[in-house]
Amino acid sequence: MSPRRFHLSAELLKRCAAVFDRHPRYSVADMAIKKVLAAIPANNELSHVVAKVSLIKTLYATPIYDVFAVAESVVLPRFRLKLERLTCNTAQMRLNE
């Protein structure tokens, strides 16, 4: 037996979103996540991002197996970019001396 084809329409997405929004588990989880994200909006500190990833993993039961690695992938690129800018600025200052 071949798998049944499933057509994903805008109407179906709206109906599923409405069911999701009314579901007590997910609507409360959404509120909790929004509050945490509003309280800690930046992703500059690894500990903050670990907390956010852990919260999302737990409340949405997502298969995130390595919370720390996910958090690092959010924070480290920003850190590297800042470090590159700082290095470029320091080099520029030395050239101007």
C-alpha positions in Angstrom: 0.0 0.0 0.0 1.5 3.4 -1.0 1.4 6.3 1.4 -1.5 8.7 1.2 -0.7 12.1 -0.3 -1.2 15.0 2.0 -1.9 18.5 0.7 -0.9 21.3 3.0 -3.0 24.3 2.3 -3.2 27.7 4.0 -6.7 26.8 5.3 -5.4 23.6 6.9 -2.5 25.5 8.5 -5.0 28.1 9.9 -7.2 25.3 11.4 -4.2 23.5 12.9 -2.9 26.8 14.4 -6.3 27.5 15.9 -6.3 24.0 17.6 -2.8 24.5 18.8 -3.6 28.0 20.2 -6.6 26.5 22.2 -4.7 23.5 23.5 -4.0 24.2 27.2 -0.6 22.6 27.2 0.8 24.6 24.2 -1.0 27.9 24.8 0.4 28.0 28.4 3.8 26.9 27.1 3.8 29.6 24.5 3.0 32.2 27.2 5.8 31.0 29.4 8.4 31.0 26.5 7.3 34.5 25.4 7.7 35.8 29.0 11.2 34.4 29.3 12.2 35.7 25.8 10.9 39.1 26.7 12.8 39.1 30.1 16.0 37.9 28.4 15.9 39.1 24.8 19.6 39.0 23.9 21.5 35.9 23.2 24.9 37.1 24.3 25.4 34.9 27.4 25.7 31.2 27.1 23.9 30.6 30.4 20.9 32.6 29.1 20.7 30.7 25.9 21.1 27.3 27.6 18.1 28.3 29.8 16.0 29.2 26.7 16.9 26.1 24.8 16.2 23.9 27.8 12.8 25.6 28.3 11.8 25.1 24.7 13.1 21.5 24.7 11.1 20.7 27.8 7.8 22.6 27.1 7.6 21.5 23.4 9.1 18.1 24.0 11.5 18.6 21.1 14.2 16.1 20.3 17.1 18.4 21.2 19.7 16.0 22.4 22.6 18.4 23.2 21.2 21.6 24.7 24.7 22.9 25.3 25.8 22.4 21.7 22.7 24.2 20.4 23.3 27.1 22.8 26.9 27.3 21.7 25.8 27.5 18.1 23.7 30.5 18.9 26.3 32.4 21.1 29.7 31.5 19.6 29.2 33.0 16.1 28.2 36.3 17.8 31.2 36.2 20.0 33.5 35.4 17.1 32.1 38.3 15.2 32.7 40.7 18.1 36.2 39.3 18.5 36.9 39.9 14.8 35.7 43.4 15.0 37.7 44.1 18.2 40.8 42.6 16.5 40.3 44.8 13.4 39.8 47.9 15.5 42.9 47.2 17.5 44.9 46.6 14.3 43.6 49.8 12.9 44.5 51.8 16.0 48.1 50.4 15.9 48.4 51.4 12.2 47.3 54.9 13.1 49.8 55.3 15.9 
